[in-house]
Amino acid sequence: MLIKLLGVLIVILGFALKLDSILIIVLAMIVTALTGGLGLDGLLETLGQSFVANRSMGIFIVTMLVVGTLERNGLRESAARLIAKVKSATAGRVISTYAVMRVIFAAFNVGFGGVAGFVRPVIMPMAYGAIKAKGYEPDPEHYEAIKGHAAGSENVTWFFGQVLFVGGSGALLVQSTLRDLGYTVELLDLARVEIPVAIFATLTYIVYTLIADNAMMKKYYGAQAARPAMAAASAGGALPQPEYQEAKEVADEPMVSTDPAITSDENKENALESDVTEPKKEA
């Protein structure tokens, strides 16, 4: 009988020896099926039935693969460049716009992939680009706070918006809970009652996000002027070229020779000529 626990022993030894995790699980699965009398046919049949019964879980895996491929091909950079073209955009306005769009689509039970599938690869780069477009380098603490607000907009709008969809899991859960308490309600009536609640929750979160974003902008960038390079770029000027600046600094240095054949008097004379020809800078 103990031989049926051989798969557990394989898992323990495999992780203790820090072997490949997937290889350990697959090997333990096969050994358990053989020692338990299930056989290879029974193992494959069980895997097939489990996959069909939980095939919706595969959507998450496909979403992660698609998002990863898009990020590798410049999704985050494209989102940041797009929002940088909108001069009035701020991180709070980006998140608020997403909240409105999210609650509308939630009413039709349409999802975007949640925090991992849409907020992180699309909304966060757009919020980052909105700060950069103002001429500021995003503060790490500010950026972490924006992450929380963006994830909160997803949770709040989806929580209150999904009940607006007649036949959705959220509405069915509320209906069954009320039925157990002795209240019989129709799904259409439930959605009608939920509309003002969803609107109020969304507007409350939008106001909270805008106020918090304005406070953080004053906290982290209130006394900080826009970066000269970003200001020049937004005004249509060329960004400063480091090579040109270095060449200019070298050209402005006094011509003092290190050749021992040239006397120190000649070096002093060259340095004096450079001081005379260079215009005096006002303090």
N, C-alpha and C positions, 0 to 999 in steps of 0.2 A: 504493500500500500504506500509505503514511503517513497517508492520510486516515482510516484506521480508528482512528488514535490521537487523532482530534479530540475524543473524549469526555474523554480524559485532560487535554487542554489546557483544556477547559471547566472541569474540576474545579480545576485549578491556578489559573486566572485568577479563578474565582468565589470561592475561599477567599482569594486574595490581595487581592481587592477587598472582602472581608467581606460578600458578598451572602448571601441566605437559603440556608441549608444544604440544606434539603429541595428547594428549587427547583433548586439546582445539580445535585444527584444525579439528580433526575427528568429534567432536560434532558440531562445527560450520558448517561443510560441510553437515552433515545430516539434521540439522535444516534448513539450507538455501534451500536444495533440497525439503523438505516437505512444507515449507512455500511458496516457489516459484512455486509450482505446478508441479515440476519435478517428485516427487515420488521416491520410492526406486528403482523401475525398471529403471527409467530414469537415476538415479544416477549411478547405476552399469553399465548401457550401456555407459554412458559418460566416466566413469573411464576406461572401457575396450577399447574404441576407442582411448582415450588419450594415454594409455599404448602402444597400437599397433603402433600408429603414431610416438611415441617417444621412442620406445623400445631400440634404440641404447644408450640412456641415462642410461639404466640399466647396461651397460657394466662397467661404472665408479663405480657403487656401488659394483658389483661383484669383480672388481679389488681391491678396497679398502679392502674388506673382505679377499680376498686371501693374499694380502700383509700383513695385520694385523696378520693373522694366521701364516704366515711364519716368521714374526718378533718375534712373541711369542715363536716360536720353534727354535730360534737361527739363523735366516738368517743373521742379521748384524754381529754377532760374527763369523760366518763361513766365510763371505766375508772378514773380517779383518784378520782372520788367513790365508786365502788363499793368499792374497797379501803380507803378511808378509814373506812368503817363497821366494818371488822374491827379491833378494838383491838389484838389481838396480832400483827397483820401487820407484817412488816419487809421490806425490799428483798430480803434473802437468802432469806427464807421464800417470797416471791413467786416468785423465780427457781427455787428448789428444787421448789416445787409444779409449776411449768411443766415442769421436767425430768422429773419422774415421769410427768406426763400425756403428754409428748412421746415418751418411750421406749415407752409402751404403745401409742400410736397408730402409732408407727413400725413396731411389730411387725406391724401390719395394713396397712402401706404407705400410711398416710393422712397427708398433709401439710397444713400450715396456711399455707404461703406463705413459710416461712423467716424470715430476719431482717427483710427488707423488708416482707413481707406480714403478719407477726403480732407479732414481737418488738418492733419499733420502734413500731407504732401502738397496741399493747395492753399488752404486758408492761412496757415502759419507763414509760408513764404510771402504771401500777399501782405500780411500785416507787417512783416519785416521790411518788405519793400516800401511800404507806406512811410515807415519811420525814416528809412534811408532817403526817400524822396524829399523829406523836409530838411535834409542836410545834416542829420545827426547820425552818430554811430550808436546803434541800439545797445543800451545798458543790459548786462546779463540778468540782473534782477527784474528789470522791466520786461524782458523777453520771457522769463519764466512766468511772470504774472499774466502775460498775454496768453500763454499756453493754457493756463487755468480758465481764463475767460472764454477762450475758443472752445475748449472741451465742455465748459458749462453751457454754452449756447446750444451745443449738440444735444446734451442731456435734457435740458429744460424744454426745448421745442419738440423734441421727439416724444418725451413723456406726455406732454399735454396735447400734442398734435395727432398722435396715433389713435386716440380715442375718437377722433372725428371721423375716422374711416369706419363705415358700417360693415360689420363682419370681421373687423380686425381682432387680433388676439387681445389687445387691451380692452376694447369694448365688450368682448365676450366675457372677459374676466370680471369686469365691473357688473355686467348683467347677472352672471351666476352668483356673485357675492351678494348682490341685492336680493336675489331670489331666495337665497338661504336665510336672509334676514326678514323675509316676508313681504318684500316689495317686488312687484312684477312690472317691468319696464320694457318698452320696445327699443330696439337699437337705434331707430331713427330719432325717437324722442331723446334718447341719451346723447346722441351726437348734437342735437339742437341745443340742449342745455350746456354742452361742453364748449360750444363756440365762444361765448363771452369769456369763459374761464381761460381758454387757450390764448385768446387775444390779450387779456389782462396779464397773464403770465409772461407772454412774449414781450409786451411793451415794458413791463416792470424790469425784465432782465436787460432790455436794450438801454433803458434809462440808467440802470445801475452800471452797465458796461461803459457807457459814454462818460458818466461822471468819474468813474474810476480811472479811465484812460486819460481824461483831462488832468486829473490830479497827479497821475504818474508822469505825464509829460512835463508838468511844472516842476515836479520833484527832481527828475533826472536831467532835464534839458532847459529849465527855466533860465539859468544864468549862463548857459553855454551857447555861444554864437555858432552859426552854421559853419561847417568846415569850408575853408576857402576853395578847395578843389571842387567840392560839390556845388558851391555857389557859382563858380566860374562855369561849370558844365551846364547848370540850369539856365544861366544867362546867355549861353551860346558861345562862351569863350573856350579856348583850348585849355586842357589840363596842363599843369606845369610839367616840364620834361626834366627829369633828374640829370640827364647828361648835359643839357644846356646849363643848368644851374651850376654843376661842377665845373664846367668849362669857364663860366663867367667868373666864378670864385678864383680859379687859377689865373685868369687873365688880370684880375684886379690886384693880385699880390705884387709887392715890390720886386723888382728884378734884382735880386741879390745873388751873386754867383758864389758857388762853392769851389770854384777852381782856385787852387793855391797860387797859380800864376798871376791872378788878379789881386791887386793889393786891397787892403781893407779900406783905404781912402776912396778907391773907385766904387766899392760897395756902398759906402755911405753916400757918395754922390748920386748913385742910381736910386737909392731909397729916397733921398731928398727930392729928386726929380719926380718920383711917383707921387709923393705927398703934395707937391705943388700942382701937378696936372689933375689930380683927383679932386672933384668938387667936394666941398665940405658938406657933411650931412647935418641937418638940424637935429638937435637933441629932442 
